[in-house]
Amino acid sequence: MPTAAKGATMATQTEAQLEASLIERLAARGWERVTLASEAALLANLKTQLEAHNSARLNGVILSDAEFARVVNHLDKGNIFDRATTLRDRSLLLERMAALATSSS
């Protein structure tokens, strides 16, 4: 557990306060807040973001529903820790997406 310097007090905050602070800091850096009401909306946003941030690597190709389903399947393997590793390992995911784009050309 972290300790405060002698004479200093450590502030505590609720999870809601932490979340609000993070959202405020991201918005100040130009991030846009998105409200996703369903899993379908979440997946649609993921597809849009993947295509937008990887358009050069995808050679401007929009992923078909079948290709995106394969990406989701790739992401949906293992336990929560395996999934987090896959999401952090951008190069592996981007290589997979580029291979999908090449195979659809």
C-alpha positions as CSV (number, residue, x, y, z in Angstrom):
1,M,0.0,0.0,0.0
2,P,1.4,3.4,-0.9
3,T,2.3,5.7,2.0
4,A,2.2,9.4,2.1
5,A,5.3,11.5,2.9
6,K,5.5,12.5,6.5
7,G,3.0,15.2,7.3
8,A,1.2,14.8,3.9
9,T,-2.3,13.3,3.6
10,M,-3.4,11.0,0.8
11,A,-6.6,11.9,-0.9
12,T,-9.1,9.1,-1.6
13,Q,-11.7,9.1,-4.3
14,T,-14.6,6.9,-5.3
15,E,-14.5,4.8,-8.4
16,A,-17.0,7.2,-10.0
17,Q,-14.8,10.2,-9.2
18,L,-11.8,8.5,-10.7
19,E,-13.8,7.6,-13.8
20,A,-15.1,11.2,-14.1
21,S,-11.6,12.6,-13.7
22,L,-10.2,10.3,-16.4
23,I,-13.0,11.2,-18.8
24,E,-12.4,14.9,-18.2
25,R,-8.6,14.5,-18.8
26,L,-9.2,12.5,-22.0
27,A,-11.7,15.0,-23.3
28,A,-9.2,17.8,-22.6
29,R,-6.8,15.9,-24.9
30,G,-9.3,15.8,-27.7
31,W,-10.9,12.4,-27.1
32,E,-14.6,12.2,-27.9
33,R,-17.0,10.6,-25.4
34,V,-19.1,7.9,-26.9
35,T,-22.1,6.3,-25.3
36,L,-22.6,2.6,-26.4
37,A,-26.0,1.3,-25.3
38,S,-25.5,-2.3,-26.5
39,E,-23.0,-4.9,-27.5
40,A,-23.9,-4.4,-31.1
41,A,-23.1,-0.7,-30.8
42,L,-19.8,-1.6,-29.1
43,L,-18.8,-3.9,-31.9
44,A,-19.9,-1.4,-34.6
45,N,-17.7,1.3,-32.9
46,L,-14.8,-1.2,-32.6
47,K,-15.0,-1.9,-36.3
48,T,-15.2,1.8,-37.2
49,Q,-12.2,2.6,-34.9
50,L,-10.1,-0.3,-36.3
51,E,-10.8,0.8,-39.9
52,A,-10.2,4.5,-39.1
53,H,-6.9,4.0,-37.3
54,N,-5.6,1.4,-39.6
55,S,-6.7,2.7,-43.0
56,A,-3.2,2.8,-44.5
57,R,-2.4,-0.7,-43.3
58,L,-5.7,-1.9,-44.7
59,N,-5.1,-0.1,-48.0
60,G,-8.4,1.8,-47.6
61,V,-10.4,-1.5,-47.6
62,I,-13.4,-1.6,-45.3
63,L,-13.6,-4.9,-43.5
64,S,-16.6,-7.0,-44.5
65,D,-18.9,-8.4,-41.9
66,A,-17.2,-11.8,-42.3
67,E,-13.7,-10.3,-41.9
68,F,-14.7,-8.3,-38.9
69,A,-16.2,-11.5,-37.4
70,R,-12.8,-13.2,-37.8
71,V,-11.1,-10.2,-36.0
72,V,-13.6,-10.4,-33.2
73,N,-13.1,-14.2,-33.0
74,H,-9.3,-13.6,-32.8
75,L,-9.9,-11.2,-29.9
76,D,-12.3,-13.4,-28.2
77,K,-9.9,-16.2,-27.2
78,G,-8.6,-17.2,-23.8
79,N,-9.3,-15.7,-20.5
80,I,-9.5,-12.0,-19.6
81,F,-5.7,-11.7,-19.3
82,D,-5.1,-13.4,-22.7
83,R,-7.6,-10.9,-24.3
84,A,-5.9,-8.0,-22.7
85,T,-2.5,-9.2,-24.0
86,T,-4.0,-9.5,-27.5
87,L,-5.4,-6.0,-27.4
88,R,-2.1,-4.6,-26.1
89,D,-0.1,-6.5,-28.8
90,R,-1.2,-4.1,-31.6
91,S,1.3,-5.5,-34.1
92,L,-0.2,-9.0,-34.0
93,L,-3.8,-7.6,-34.4
94,L,-2.7,-5.2,-37.2
95,E,-0.9,-8.0,-39.1
96,R,-4.0,-10.1,-38.9
97,M,-6.2,-7.2,-40.1
98,A,-3.7,-6.5,-43.0
99,A,-3.8,-10.2,-44.0
100,L,-7.6,-10.1,-44.0
101,A,-7.5,-6.9,-46.2
102,T,-5.0,-8.6,-48.6
103,S,-7.1,-11.7,-48.9
104,S,-10.2,-9.8,-49.7
105,S,-8.5,-7.8,-52.5
